[in-house]
Amino acid sequence: MTTVLSGTSEDLRSYHALKVLAVATKSGIRLKTKELSSKDEVCALSPLAKSIVLSISDNGNDHVVGGSSSNVMRALASLDPLSSLNGSSDVEKAQVDSWVSYGTSSIEVCIEALKASQSSLKDNDKDQKQIVASIAKDFQFAISVINCHVMYATFMVGNRVTTADIALCSALKEAASVQLWDPDINSEDGLKDEKTVNICRWYNTLLNQDFMAQALSGNASNINNNTDNHTLPGVRLNGNAPPVQNKLYKRSRIRIKEVLANDGANFLNQEISVAGWTKTVRNKGRILFIELNDGSTGSSLQCLCIRDETAGFDQAKKSGGTGSSLRITGKIVPSQGEQSLELQATHCELLGAVYGGDVMGNSVGGANYPMSKKEHSLEHMRQHAHLRPRAGVHAAAMRIRHAMAYATHKFFHDHGFLYIHTPIITCADCEGAGEQFGATTLLGADHLKPGVTLPIHAEKKEGEDSQATDESGEPAKISKKEQKRRAKKLAKAKPQEDSLKPVEVNIPGAVDYTTDFFGKRANLTVSGQLNVETHACALSDVYTFGPTFRAENSHTARHLAEFWMIEPEIAFATLEDDINLAEDYLKYCVEYALEMCKDDLEFFENSKFGEVGLRDRLRNVLENPFKRLTYTEAIEILEKAYEEQSEEEKFEVKPEWGIDLPSEHERYLCEKVYKKPVVLTNYPKGIKAFYMKLDDDEKTVSAADILVPKIGEIIGGSQREHRKDVLIKRCIESGLDPKHVWWYIDLRKYGTIPHAGFGLGFERLILFITGLDNIRDVIPFPRWQGNADF
């Protein structure tokens, strides 16, 4: 579905359009604006239109909404009933309509009347003064009515923002611009006049909401003037969250990202305070040019310090240069140089100098500062991981990492999923590969203590009791009579109800974990999937997002020993449901990055560490459906390509049915053959995990991997095996003792259901979005064999 708001340039900047844009940003509806050259073009779209027209296109069905701007606003809000912007009940809807109508008849009429009188009458005209006085009187009465209503209410209707709030706030903003009222609650009039104190509070609260700020800026994430709409109206199955408000916490500084937004128009000629770390300090005698960055954006703010005009000038001059931290207060003014604006400093406070003048760090200077102004290699930055956030590459990667984490939680939350925290310490091996880190206290707390020995199981001799010990700690001797008694008792004992539950087996010479913290061998998890499935079988749709660990002896650019996994599980679902969810999720992350990380993506596209054409590659993912084919079909394509390749081009691994596809095969399919993401399904059971549902041919499993250009496999998923007998068989075939996952098999005993899920390596997603080549550069502190510093 596509929505377009059309109007003249003047109308699209008016408070009439503001009402519609605010609804779009509040509800998440993607709205495209189209500028028309004349009122005649507007009327051609809708003869009823007074200023703006909303066009809605859905699968070939076109609908045009004209009339008043309030009518257009309500029509757009109705496209997303989950937002409840028009009211959540019949009573609320009636109340919202009443207040919207009141705003039109009592506020907007006054505004338009004042504008008409100003354009048609002279300033000193007696009639004009009378008309203006009459308009002001009517307006003040309307203000007092709203002021009384919001005396004990946060919003006009109910406990959330509705179109009533949006319509009235937009109109009152226009009224303030034509000087019909002063909304400043801290002004002298505002403190004295009880008729406006409540409405000022309500108005300023609403105006400072993120969605209103986005609508006012014209750069809202949900308003896109350059691309067509793809998803409308969106889902929010877990409801709408209350807005975040600055009730107590407020920064003592302005973030540089906000200062630079809109070319500094928001703070032009205002005195503000900023704080950050210096990128460069240029000394021009009595003038210092300081490039300051606080990490909120990749761009820096130029601060101009003048010896006789800036307090703290000498401190800043002797700060040690690049890397020092400063708090600077001054006025934002247009710049004389290449940048559009700069801060003329009146006060500069040195917070932390750079002590890099000598190797011991005792003197101020930048000679030994690891993150100096010069360009550094990625390897150098990894060696100084505690300081590399100050490098542009890593800072941009971390901002995108944050954005993708937020997009992940938002996607699943709005789809009605629950976030489940799965354990990091476990006694199960999800993949059955055995590449796990052990978690033990047997080594003691003092790693320097010599002579540490591990307890081992002693070899049991006939006539010894393995459970009891004598005074020396050796297994106690038991009599022949006691041995016979125990044997008879064991023979009479009822068989265990569940033979799947593990029985402790003591192997002589093996480590004895019975004295360890958990009483058995425990490991760091390689996946949260098995645990999160338990909650999917009760709470339906769930996901986990957390750190996982694998003791894999790999030094490639695609592997880490510690990494983060996103693993959703959907109940009552098939493999197709799983694939559809995975494709939607990946596309949402790409869309979110393109809209919310524009500056950082541009940085990576122009960086030698990034990728040329990065954003075009991402748009290609967004705009095209993923190609779906079976593993067998893919092998046929690869075998044919292998036969046709020259010796220089040939794959390193010959493709044949049954192999686990290497990265070169995966990338060939999505980069050379289809030139877009590819979904491979129905893999041979021998190369996939035990929990994947066995297909009817008993040769393949209902698995699906999503392959993307540059990375290869980015998502791996499957329908889970929900049949108990088949699952036990698959465990045995995979070399996993079913007793080790008895609780997982238990789920198939009590109300089993078909369900499916997938896993995505979060760091691979960041690689895919940023265009960086090495996975060690997209995580704050990478861990691989031989490296666990910091």
PyMOL commands that set and color helices and strands:
alter all, ss='L'
color gray80, all
select helices_A, chain A and resi 9-12+15-27+39-45+69-78+81-83+90-120+126-149+163-177+188-192+197-207+210-217+256-264+313-317+378-383+388-390+392-414+480-492+513-515+529-539+575-596+598-606+614-623+631-644+663-673+685-687+724-733+738-746+762-770+775-777
alter helices_A, ss='H'
color red, helices_A
select strands_A, chain A and resi 2-8+32-36+53-58+61-65+271-283+287-293+301-306+325-334+341-352+418-419+425-426+464-469+475-477+523-524+542-549+562-571+627-630+678-684+700-708+712-719+755-761
alter strands_A, ss='S'
color yellow, strands_A
deselect
rebuild
show_as cartoon
